[in-house]
Amino acid sequence: MGTTDEPIRLGQFLKLVNLAESGGHARALLDDGAVTVNGEPETRRGRQLRPGDQVEVDLPGGPQRVTVEL
């Protein structure tokens, strides 16, 4: 049956945690190489994230790191 740890796509997550203002902004961050997942560069908005994944975005005000939670 279904579980509560359903994956979320990276583009959605960036908007959910206010690291991206819109889907277009999320795409721009990914295209610019500003996003890493678990320390690895990531360019796919559709990347499936799971609880415990570390997402870091290099923003103008400095890097922001968020851990994916349930």
PyMOL Python script that loads the backbone (N, CA, C, O; Angstrom):
from pymol import cmd

cmd.read_pdbstr("""\
ATOM      1  N   MET A   1       0.838  -1.183   0.000  1.00  0.00           N
ATOM      2  CA  MET A   1       0.000   0.000   0.000  1.00  0.00           C
ATOM      3  C   MET A   1       0.878   1.240   0.000  1.00  0.00           C
ATOM      4  O   MET A   1       2.104   1.129   0.014  1.00  0.00           O
ATOM      5  N   GLY A   2       0.265   2.429  -0.016  1.00  0.00           N
ATOM      6  CA  GLY A   2       1.011   3.676  -0.050  1.00  0.00           C
ATOM      7  C   GLY A   2       1.730   3.944   1.261  1.00  0.00           C
ATOM      8  O   GLY A   2       1.313   3.485   2.324  1.00  0.00           O
ATOM      9  N   THR A   3       2.812   4.693   1.165  1.00  0.00           N
ATOM     10  CA  THR A   3       3.557   5.077   2.357  1.00  0.00           C
ATOM     11  C   THR A   3       3.646   6.589   2.414  1.00  0.00           C
ATOM     12  O   THR A   3       3.326   7.277   1.445  1.00  0.00           O
ATOM     13  N   THR A   4       4.081   7.101   3.553  1.00  0.00           N
ATOM     14  CA  THR A   4       4.185   8.548   3.714  1.00  0.00           C
ATOM     15  C   THR A   4       5.504   9.080   3.188  1.00  0.00           C
ATOM     16  O   THR A   4       5.700  10.294   3.138  1.00  0.00           O
ATOM     17  N   ASP A   5       6.415   8.194   2.791  1.00  0.00           N
ATOM     18  CA  ASP A   5       7.708   8.671   2.290  1.00  0.00           C
ATOM     19  C   ASP A   5       7.743   8.695   0.759  1.00  0.00           C
ATOM     20  O   ASP A   5       8.734   8.301   0.143  1.00  0.00           O
ATOM     21  N   GLU A   6       6.650   9.161   0.161  1.00  0.00           N
ATOM     22  CA  GLU A   6       6.603   9.295  -1.289  1.00  0.00           C
ATOM     23  C   GLU A   6       7.679  10.279  -1.729  1.00  0.00           C
ATOM     24  O   GLU A   6       7.896  11.295  -1.069  1.00  0.00           O
ATOM     25  N   PRO A   7       8.351   9.990  -2.833  1.00  0.00           N
ATOM     26  CA  PRO A   7       9.383  10.920  -3.305  1.00  0.00           C
ATOM     27  C   PRO A   7       8.770  12.222  -3.791  1.00  0.00           C
ATOM     28  O   PRO A   7       7.602  12.270  -4.177  1.00  0.00           O
ATOM     29  N   ILE A   8       9.571  13.273  -3.768  1.00  0.00           N
ATOM     30  CA  ILE A   8       9.159  14.569  -4.299  1.00  0.00           C
ATOM     31  C   ILE A   8      10.198  14.970  -5.336  1.00  0.00           C
ATOM     32  O   ILE A   8      11.383  14.675  -5.181  1.00  0.00           O
ATOM     33  N   ARG A   9       9.757  15.636  -6.383  1.00  0.00           N
ATOM     34  CA  ARG A   9      10.702  16.065  -7.413  1.00  0.00           C
ATOM     35  C   ARG A   9      11.465  17.292  -6.931  1.00  0.00           C
ATOM     36  O   ARG A   9      10.939  18.115  -6.182  1.00  0.00           O
ATOM     37  N   LEU A  10      12.704  17.396  -7.373  1.00  0.00           N
ATOM     38  CA  LEU A  10      13.586  18.473  -6.946  1.00  0.00           C
ATOM     39  C   LEU A  10      12.998  19.845  -7.230  1.00  0.00           C
ATOM     40  O   LEU A  10      13.051  20.725  -6.371  1.00  0.00           O
ATOM     41  N   GLY A  11      12.436  20.046  -8.422  1.00  0.00           N
ATOM     42  CA  GLY A  11      11.848  21.340  -8.744  1.00  0.00           C
ATOM     43  C   GLY A  11      10.739  21.728  -7.782  1.00  0.00           C
ATOM     44  O   GLY A  11      10.652  22.882  -7.360  1.00  0.00           O
ATOM     45  N   GLN A  12       9.884  20.761  -7.433  1.00  0.00           N
ATOM     46  CA  GLN A  12       8.805  21.014  -6.474  1.00  0.00           C
ATOM     47  C   GLN A  12       9.376  21.339  -5.103  1.00  0.00           C
ATOM     48  O   GLN A  12       8.901  22.253  -4.430  1.00  0.00           O
ATOM     49  N   PHE A  13      10.396  20.591  -4.688  1.00  0.00           N
ATOM     50  CA  PHE A  13      10.985  20.772  -3.373  1.00  0.00           C
ATOM     51  C   PHE A  13      11.592  22.165  -3.235  1.00  0.00           C
ATOM     52  O   PHE A  13      11.422  22.818  -2.205  1.00  0.00           O
ATOM     53  N   LEU A  14      12.302  22.624  -4.274  1.00  0.00           N
ATOM     54  CA  LEU A  14      12.922  23.947  -4.213  1.00  0.00           C
ATOM     55  C   LEU A  14      11.877  25.035  -3.987  1.00  0.00           C
ATOM     56  O   LEU A  14      12.126  25.997  -3.261  1.00  0.00           O
ATOM     57  N   LYS A  15      10.714  24.882  -4.606  1.00  0.00           N
ATOM     58  CA  LYS A  15       9.636  25.857  -4.399  1.00  0.00           C
ATOM     59  C   LYS A  15       9.018  25.693  -3.008  1.00  0.00           C
ATOM     60  O   LYS A  15       8.715  26.684  -2.344  1.00  0.00           O
ATOM     61  N   LEU A  16       8.832  24.458  -2.572  1.00  0.00           N
ATOM     62  CA  LEU A  16       8.198  24.174  -1.291  1.00  0.00           C
ATOM     63  C   LEU A  16       8.967  24.799  -0.129  1.00  0.00           C
ATOM     64  O   LEU A  16       8.366  25.322   0.809  1.00  0.00           O
ATOM     65  N   VAL A  17      10.298  24.743  -0.194  1.00  0.00           N
ATOM     66  CA  VAL A  17      11.121  25.272   0.906  1.00  0.00           C
ATOM     67  C   VAL A  17      11.597  26.702   0.629  1.00  0.00           C
ATOM     68  O   VAL A  17      12.503  27.206   1.294  1.00  0.00           O
ATOM     69  N   ASN A  18      10.974  27.345  -0.361  1.00  0.00           N
ATOM     70  CA  ASN A  18      11.248  28.750  -0.683  1.00  0.00           C
ATOM     71  C   ASN A  18      12.686  29.025  -1.105  1.00  0.00           C
ATOM     72  O   ASN A  18      13.205  30.115  -0.862  1.00  0.00           O
ATOM     73  N   LEU A  19      13.332  28.048  -1.734  1.00  0.00           N
ATOM     74  CA  LEU A  19      14.658  28.277  -2.316  1.00  0.00           C
ATOM     75  C   LEU A  19      14.523  28.728  -3.766  1.00  0.00           C
ATOM     76  O   LEU A  19      15.466  29.270  -4.342  1.00  0.00           O
ATOM     77  N   ALA A  20      13.351  28.505  -4.356  1.00  0.00           N
ATOM     78  CA  ALA A  20      13.054  28.985  -5.709  1.00  0.00           C
ATOM     79  C   ALA A  20      11.690  29.659  -5.660  1.00  0.00           C
ATOM     80  O   ALA A  20      10.777  29.183  -4.985  1.00  0.00           O
ATOM     81  N   GLU A  21      11.559  30.765  -6.375  1.00  0.00           N
ATOM     82  CA  GLU A  21      10.305  31.523  -6.380  1.00  0.00           C
ATOM     83  C   GLU A  21       9.262  30.912  -7.304  1.00  0.00           C
ATOM     84  O   GLU A  21       8.064  31.126  -7.118  1.00  0.00           O
ATOM     85  N   SER A  22       9.714  30.145  -8.308  1.00  0.00           N
ATOM     86  CA  SER A  22       8.809  29.579  -9.307  1.00  0.00           C
ATOM     87  C   SER A  22       9.493  28.399  -9.977  1.00  0.00           C
ATOM     88  O   SER A  22      10.670  28.126  -9.742  1.00  0.00           O
ATOM     89  N   GLY A  23       8.732  27.704 -10.815  1.00  0.00           N
ATOM     90  CA  GLY A  23       9.328  26.615 -11.583  1.00  0.00           C
ATOM     91  C   GLY A  23      10.427  27.108 -12.503  1.00  0.00           C
ATOM     92  O   GLY A  23      11.439  26.433 -12.688  1.00  0.00           O
ATOM     93  N   GLY A  24      10.229  28.291 -13.082  1.00  0.00           N
ATOM     94  CA  GLY A  24      11.256  28.871 -13.951  1.00  0.00           C
ATOM     95  C   GLY A  24      12.513  29.225 -13.190  1.00  0.00           C
ATOM     96  O   GLY A  24      13.622  29.046 -13.692  1.00  0.00           O
ATOM     97  N   HIS A  25      12.342  29.731 -11.971  1.00  0.00           N
ATOM     98  CA  HIS A  25      13.498  30.057 -11.131  1.00  0.00           C
ATOM     99  C   HIS A  25      14.248  28.778 -10.749  1.00  0.00           C
ATOM    100  O   HIS A  25      15.479  28.751 -10.759  1.00  0.00           O
ATOM    101  N   ALA A  26      13.504  27.721 -10.411  1.00  0.00           N
ATOM    102  CA  ALA A  26      14.135  26.436 -10.084  1.00  0.00           C
ATOM    103  C   ALA A  26      14.947  25.942 -11.279  1.00  0.00           C
ATOM    104  O   ALA A  26      16.076  25.479 -11.118  1.00  0.00           O
ATOM    105  N   ARG A  27      14.365  26.041 -12.487  1.00  0.00           N
ATOM    106  CA  ARG A  27      15.061  25.599 -13.702  1.00  0.00           C
ATOM    107  C   ARG A  27      16.346  26.401 -13.895  1.00  0.00           C
ATOM    108  O   ARG A  27      17.386  25.840 -14.238  1.00  0.00           O
ATOM    109  N   ALA A  28      16.272  27.721 -13.673  1.00  0.00           N
ATOM    110  CA  ALA A  28      17.447  28.569 -13.843  1.00  0.00           C
ATOM    111  C   ALA A  28      18.542  28.190 -12.849  1.00  0.00           C
ATOM    112  O   ALA A  28      19.716  28.140 -13.216  1.00  0.00           O
ATOM    113  N   LEU A  29      18.177  27.924 -11.606  1.00  0.00           N
ATOM    114  CA  LEU A  29      19.167  27.517 -10.600  1.00  0.00           C
ATOM    115  C   LEU A  29      19.851  26.220 -11.017  1.00  0.00           C
ATOM    116  O   LEU A  29      21.068  26.083 -10.891  1.00  0.00           O
ATOM    117  N   LEU A  30      19.059  25.265 -11.517  1.00  0.00           N
ATOM    118  CA  LEU A  30      19.605  23.981 -11.950  1.00  0.00           C
ATOM    119  C   LEU A  30      20.490  24.160 -13.174  1.00  0.00           C
ATOM    120  O   LEU A  30      21.568  23.570 -13.251  1.00  0.00           O
ATOM    121  N   ASP A  31      20.044  24.974 -14.137  1.00  0.00           N
ATOM    122  CA  ASP A  31      20.831  25.212 -15.350  1.00  0.00           C
ATOM    123  C   ASP A  31      22.154  25.909 -15.041  1.00  0.00           C
ATOM    124  O   ASP A  31      23.153  25.695 -15.729  1.00  0.00           O
ATOM    125  N   ASP A  32      22.152  26.744 -14.000  1.00  0.00           N
ATOM    126  CA  ASP A  32      23.363  27.478 -13.611  1.00  0.00           C
ATOM    127  C   ASP A  32      24.323  26.639 -12.780  1.00  0.00           C
ATOM    128  O   ASP A  32      25.409  27.105 -12.433  1.00  0.00           O
ATOM    129  N   GLY A  33      23.935  25.406 -12.454  1.00  0.00           N
ATOM    130  CA  GLY A  33      24.801  24.550 -11.649  1.00  0.00           C
ATOM    131  C   GLY A  33      24.847  24.957 -10.187  1.00  0.00           C
ATOM    132  O   GLY A  33      25.825  24.678  -9.493  1.00  0.00           O
ATOM    133  N   ALA A  34      23.782  25.623  -9.709  1.00  0.00           N
ATOM    134  CA  ALA A  34      23.760  26.131  -8.339  1.00  0.00           C
ATOM    135  C   ALA A  34      23.200  25.129  -7.338  1.00  0.00           C
ATOM    136  O   ALA A  34      23.145  25.420  -6.143  1.00  0.00           O
ATOM    137  N   VAL A  35      22.780  23.946  -7.807  1.00  0.00           N
ATOM    138  CA  VAL A  35      22.110  22.987  -6.927  1.00  0.00           C
ATOM    139  C   VAL A  35      22.933  21.704  -6.824  1.00  0.00           C
ATOM    140  O   VAL A  35      23.403  21.165  -7.826  1.00  0.00           O
ATOM    141  N   THR A  36      23.096  21.227  -5.581  1.00  0.00           N
ATOM    142  CA  THR A  36      23.684  19.910  -5.362  1.00  0.00           C
ATOM    143  C   THR A  36      22.722  19.085  -4.515  1.00  0.00           C
ATOM    144  O   THR A  36      21.989  19.621  -3.684  1.00  0.00           O
ATOM    145  N   VAL A  37      22.737  17.778  -4.740  1.00  0.00           N
ATOM    146  CA  VAL A  37      21.966  16.835  -3.935  1.00  0.00           C
ATOM    147  C   VAL A  37      22.962  15.834  -3.374  1.00  0.00           C
ATOM    148  O   VAL A  37      23.662  15.151  -4.122  1.00  0.00           O
ATOM    149  N   ASN A  38      23.017  15.753  -2.055  1.00  0.00           N
ATOM    150  CA  ASN A  38      23.965  14.862  -1.368  1.00  0.00           C
ATOM    151  C   ASN A  38      25.398  15.114  -1.846  1.00  0.00           C
ATOM    152  O   ASN A  38      26.192  14.185  -1.997  1.00  0.00           O
ATOM    153  N   GLY A  39      25.706  16.395  -2.081  1.00  0.00           N
ATOM    154  CA  GLY A  39      27.064  16.787  -2.450  1.00  0.00           C
ATOM    155  C   GLY A  39      27.400  16.650  -3.925  1.00  0.00           C
ATOM    156  O   GLY A  39      28.503  17.001  -4.343  1.00  0.00           O
ATOM    157  N   GLU A  40      26.461  16.144  -4.722  1.00  0.00           N
ATOM    158  CA  GLU A  40      26.699  15.954  -6.150  1.00  0.00           C
ATOM    159  C   GLU A  40      25.919  16.987  -6.961  1.00  0.00           C
ATOM    160  O   GLU A  40      24.747  17.228  -6.671  1.00  0.00           O
ATOM    161  N   PRO A  41      26.538  17.603  -7.967  1.00  0.00           N
ATOM    162  CA  PRO A  41      25.807  18.566  -8.810  1.00  0.00           C
ATOM    163  C   PRO A  41      24.581  17.911  -9.441  1.00  0.00           C
ATOM    164  O   PRO A  41      24.629  16.757  -9.867  1.00  0.00           O
ATOM    165  N   GLU A  42      23.491  18.658  -9.495  1.00  0.00           N
ATOM    166  CA  GLU A  42      22.247  18.122 -10.067  1.00  0.00           C
ATOM    167  C   GLU A  42      21.628  19.155 -10.996  1.00  0.00           C
ATOM    168  O   GLU A  42      21.544  20.336 -10.657  1.00  0.00           O
ATOM    169  N   THR A  43      21.195  18.702 -12.176  1.00  0.00           N
ATOM    170  CA  THR A  43      20.587  19.608 -13.155  1.00  0.00           C
ATOM    171  C   THR A  43      19.176  19.180 -13.545  1.00  0.00           C
ATOM    172  O   THR A  43      18.543  19.838 -14.371  1.00  0.00           O
ATOM    173  N   ARG A  44      18.673  18.094 -12.968  1.00  0.00           N
ATOM    174  CA  ARG A  44      17.355  17.571 -13.357  1.00  0.00           C
ATOM    175  C   ARG A  44      16.271  18.035 -12.381  1.00  0.00           C
ATOM    176  O   ARG A  44      16.310  17.708 -11.195  1.00  0.00           O
ATOM    177  N   ARG A  45      15.314  18.793 -12.889  1.00  0.00           N
ATOM    178  CA  ARG A  45      14.196  19.213 -12.032  1.00  0.00           C
ATOM    179  C   ARG A  45      13.388  18.014 -11.565  1.00  0.00           C
ATOM    180  O   ARG A  45      12.800  18.045 -10.484  1.00  0.00           O
ATOM    181  N   GLY A  46      13.353  16.961 -12.367  1.00  0.00           N
ATOM    182  CA  GLY A  46      12.560  15.781 -12.041  1.00  0.00           C
ATOM    183  C   GLY A  46      13.264  14.796 -11.131  1.00  0.00           C
ATOM    184  O   GLY A  46      12.713  13.734 -10.839  1.00  0.00           O
ATOM    185  N   ARG A  47      14.458  15.113 -10.675  1.00  0.00           N
ATOM    186  CA  ARG A  47      15.193  14.224  -9.757  1.00  0.00           C
ATOM    187  C   ARG A  47      14.311  13.901  -8.558  1.00  0.00           C
ATOM    188  O   ARG A  47      13.779  14.800  -7.907  1.00  0.00           O
ATOM    189  N   GLN A  48      14.162  12.620  -8.275  1.00  0.00           N
ATOM    190  CA  GLN A  48      13.336  12.187  -7.146  1.00  0.00           C
ATOM    191  C   GLN A  48      14.138  12.299  -5.857  1.00  0.00           C
ATOM    192  O   GLN A  48      15.234  11.750  -5.741  1.00  0.00           O
ATOM    193  N   LEU A  49      13.578  13.016  -4.896  1.00  0.00           N
ATOM    194  CA  LEU A  49      14.222  13.162  -3.591  1.00  0.00           C
ATOM    195  C   LEU A  49      13.526  12.266  -2.582  1.00  0.00           C
ATOM    196  O   LEU A  49      12.325  12.013  -2.679  1.00  0.00           O
ATOM    197  N   ARG A  50      14.285  11.798  -1.626  1.00  0.00           N
ATOM    198  CA  ARG A  50      13.748  10.954  -0.560  1.00  0.00           C
ATOM    199  C   ARG A  50      14.152  11.555   0.781  1.00  0.00           C
ATOM    200  O   ARG A  50      15.102  12.335   0.847  1.00  0.00           O
ATOM    201  N   PRO A  51      13.436  11.199   1.856  1.00  0.00           N
ATOM    202  CA  PRO A  51      13.798  11.718   3.169  1.00  0.00           C
ATOM    203  C   PRO A  51      15.264  11.440   3.490  1.00  0.00           C
ATOM    204  O   PRO A  51      15.767  10.340   3.264  1.00  0.00           O
ATOM    205  N   GLY A  52      15.932  12.451   4.016  1.00  0.00           N
ATOM    206  CA  GLY A  52      17.342  12.333   4.354  1.00  0.00           C
ATOM    207  C   GLY A  52      18.266  12.933   3.312  1.00  0.00           C
ATOM    208  O   GLY A  52      19.426  13.218   3.609  1.00  0.00           O
ATOM    209  N   ASP A  53      17.765  13.132   2.075  1.00  0.00           N
ATOM    210  CA  ASP A  53      18.599  13.757   1.047  1.00  0.00           C
ATOM    211  C   ASP A  53      18.941  15.187   1.466  1.00  0.00           C
ATOM    212  O   ASP A  53      18.106  15.896   2.028  1.00  0.00           O
ATOM    213  N   GLN A  54      20.174  15.601   1.186  1.00  0.00           N
ATOM    214  CA  GLN A  54      20.637  16.963   1.469  1.00  0.00           C
ATOM    215  C   GLN A  54      20.643  17.753   0.172  1.00  0.00           C
ATOM    216  O   GLN A  54      21.319  17.378  -0.787  1.00  0.00           O
ATOM    217  N   VAL A  55      19.889  18.850   0.139  1.00  0.00           N
ATOM    218  CA  VAL A  55      19.833  19.719  -1.032  1.00  0.00           C
ATOM    219  C   VAL A  55      20.497  21.039  -0.664  1.00  0.00           C
ATOM    220  O   VAL A  55      20.143  21.658   0.340  1.00  0.00           O
ATOM    221  N   GLU A  56      21.459  21.469  -1.474  1.00  0.00           N
ATOM    222  CA  GLU A  56      22.124  22.747  -1.232  1.00  0.00           C
ATOM    223  C   GLU A  56      22.007  23.608  -2.484  1.00  0.00           C
ATOM    224  O   GLU A  56      22.213  23.137  -3.602  1.00  0.00           O
ATOM    225  N   VAL A  57      21.669  24.888  -2.270  1.00  0.00           N
ATOM    226  CA  VAL A  57      21.526  25.834  -3.369  1.00  0.00           C
ATOM    227  C   VAL A  57      22.440  27.015  -3.096  1.00  0.00           C
ATOM    228  O   VAL A  57      22.394  27.610  -2.019  1.00  0.00           O
ATOM    229  N   ASP A  58      23.269  27.353  -4.072  1.00  0.00           N
ATOM    230  CA  ASP A  58      24.179  28.487  -3.959  1.00  0.00           C
ATOM    231  C   ASP A  58      23.424  29.739  -4.389  1.00  0.00           C
ATOM    232  O   ASP A  58      23.300  30.018  -5.582  1.00  0.00           O
ATOM    233  N   LEU A  59      22.925  30.486  -3.420  1.00  0.00           N
ATOM    234  CA  LEU A  59      22.137  31.692  -3.667  1.00  0.00           C
ATOM    235  C   LEU A  59      23.011  32.928  -3.499  1.00  0.00           C
ATOM    236  O   LEU A  59      24.078  32.846  -2.891  1.00  0.00           O
ATOM    237  N   PRO A  60      22.577  34.076  -4.026  1.00  0.00           N
ATOM    238  CA  PRO A  60      23.370  35.305  -3.891  1.00  0.00           C
ATOM    239  C   PRO A  60      23.712  35.651  -2.445  1.00  0.00           C
ATOM    240  O   PRO A  60      24.780  36.208  -2.189  1.00  0.00           O
ATOM    241  N   GLY A  61      22.838  35.337  -1.501  1.00  0.00           N
ATOM    242  CA  GLY A  61      23.105  35.624  -0.090  1.00  0.00           C
ATOM    243  C   GLY A  61      23.939  34.564   0.596  1.00  0.00           C
ATOM    244  O   GLY A  61      24.196  34.662   1.796  1.00  0.00           O
ATOM    245  N   GLY A  62      24.363  33.558  -0.139  1.00  0.00           N
ATOM    246  CA  GLY A  62      25.161  32.465   0.426  1.00  0.00           C
ATOM    247  C   GLY A  62      24.444  31.138   0.244  1.00  0.00           C
ATOM    248  O   GLY A  62      23.245  31.104  -0.030  1.00  0.00           O
ATOM    249  N   PRO A  63      25.186  30.041   0.399  1.00  0.00           N
ATOM    250  CA  PRO A  63      24.584  28.719   0.206  1.00  0.00           C
ATOM    251  C   PRO A  63      23.524  28.430   1.259  1.00  0.00           C
ATOM    252  O   PRO A  63      23.675  28.785   2.428  1.00  0.00           O
ATOM    253  N   GLN A  64      22.458  27.783   0.827  1.00  0.00           N
ATOM    254  CA  GLN A  64      21.392  27.352   1.723  1.00  0.00           C
ATOM    255  C   GLN A  64      21.280  25.835   1.610  1.00  0.00           C
ATOM    256  O   GLN A  64      21.190  25.295   0.507  1.00  0.00           O
ATOM    257  N   ARG A  65      21.286  25.148   2.756  1.00  0.00           N
ATOM    258  CA  ARG A  65      21.188  23.677   2.770  1.00  0.00           C
ATOM    259  C   ARG A  65      19.913  23.274   3.485  1.00  0.00           C
ATOM    260  O   ARG A  65      19.583  23.790   4.552  1.00  0.00           O
ATOM    261  N   VAL A  66      19.197  22.329   2.864  1.00  0.00           N
ATOM    262  CA  VAL A  66      17.950  21.831   3.436  1.00  0.00           C
ATOM    263  C   VAL A  66      17.961  20.312   3.333  1.00  0.00           C
ATOM    264  O   VAL A  66      18.349  19.750   2.309  1.00  0.00           O
ATOM    265  N   THR A  67      17.528  19.655   4.409  1.00  0.00           N
ATOM    266  CA  THR A  67      17.386  18.193   4.415  1.00  0.00           C
ATOM    267  C   THR A  67      15.943  17.843   4.112  1.00  0.00           C
ATOM    268  O   THR A  67      15.022  18.415   4.696  1.00  0.00           O
ATOM    269  N   VAL A  68      15.744  16.900   3.196  1.00  0.00           N
ATOM    270  CA  VAL A  68      14.407  16.451   2.859  1.00  0.00           C
ATOM    271  C   VAL A  68      13.851  15.672   4.051  1.00  0.00           C
ATOM    272  O   VAL A  68      14.488  14.751   4.563  1.00  0.00           O
ATOM    273  N   GLU A  69      12.660  16.060   4.477  1.00  0.00           N
ATOM    274  CA  GLU A  69      11.989  15.384   5.588  1.00  0.00           C
ATOM    275  C   GLU A  69      10.636  14.857   5.121  1.00  0.00           C
ATOM    276  O   GLU A  69      10.176  15.187   4.028  1.00  0.00           O
ATOM    277  N   LEU A  70      10.010  14.047   5.946  1.00  0.00           N
ATOM    278  CA  LEU A  70       8.679  13.510   5.618  1.00  0.00           C
ATOM    279  C   LEU A  70       7.658  14.611   5.569  1.00  0.00           C
ATOM    280  O   LEU A  70       6.483  14.352   5.308  1.00  0.00           O
TER     281      LEU A  70
END
""", "prot")
cmd.dss("prot")
cmd.show_as("cartoon", "prot")
cmd.util.cbc("prot")
cmd.orient("prot")
